[in-house]
Amino acid sequence: MCLESKFIIYIFEKQKFTIMKKQLAIVLFSGLLLSCGNEVEEDVPQMEEVVMDQETSGRVEKVQNVFQTLPSPLETASIFQHAGANYNAELLNPIANVDNYSTNTQKAINFGVYGADLSYANIFEQTQETMFYMNCTKKLSDALGVSSAFDAATMERLEENINNKDSLMIIINDAFWLADAFLKENGQDNLSALIVTGGWIEGLYIGTKTIDKENPDEGLMLKIADQKFSLDNLVQLLATYDNEEVKQLASKLNNLKAIYDKISEEESETTVEETDGVTTIGGGSSLSYDKETIIEITNEIEKIRNEIIQ
């Protein structure tokens, strides 16, 4: 899976974590290899065509729906800055935890988590911690059998671009998509779903931890509320897997969904106004929520996140 952790996160990530379009896995797979100097190892499988069955096609659509509602890294940084938030390393999953994950489920989920943390450190131009979290993601990618996602060439490119956060984000995202493609190609797309979920959880967690519970920023509350749509699609995605570990994670998210269901979507009449030759369109759909619901979401996602990083 990708990050999540398309991952991304994540921090509310599109982990550019952009959307998987038709045969996106092939494009990113070949694109990353070409950008690494056109050197393709003999044991790397060549994917010339992807034939998706109905179930896989449905999963791809759900993944698309998840990440279409996630703001870009640039948007995320803008939200944090507007809310007066500063970089806080204490919010991230400690790098020492990387050695605690023994099962593939733990490795996959936290591969997504660390991917979100990596993006967060990169957005705030924390060079040293960006390198630390690169190493964590590499270690877990190796453990999951997707070493090529963070191979020597990719790590070299990451180091060369360590002071260019935009280039770095693109390389990171490509690496996660490559990992996603390998897992799917080898019939391990349940791990892919776990990585996406881990990245999404970490992204939402970081976002909620920046909120002032006494005087929450309206823009940040709206972005948190917007995750209602991502969560709906994420729950639907996990429901397509007949896997006990995936079901356990889905159960946690269903508890969060019960809170998000308190947020209602309201439709208002569309209005069109023209002032000095500028046309403004208003109305449409909007979300209705109160501060208490956002705080409840904040508490629940913290509980879930702390459970998955143990």
Secondary structure by P-SEA (a helix, b strand, c coil): ccccccccccccccccccccccaaaaaaaaaaaaaaccccccccccccbbbbcaaaaaaaaaaaaaacccccaaaaaaaaaaaccccccccccccccccccccaaaaaaaaaaaaaaaaaaaaacaaaaaaaaaaaaaaaaaaacccccccaaaaaaaaaacccaaaaaaaaaaaaaaaaaaaaaacaaaaaaaaaaaaaaaaaaaaaaacccccccaaaaaaaaaaaaaaaaaaaaaaacccaaaaaaaaaaaaaaaaaccbbbbbcbbbbbbcccbbbbbbcbbbbbcaaaaaaaaaaaaaaaaaaac
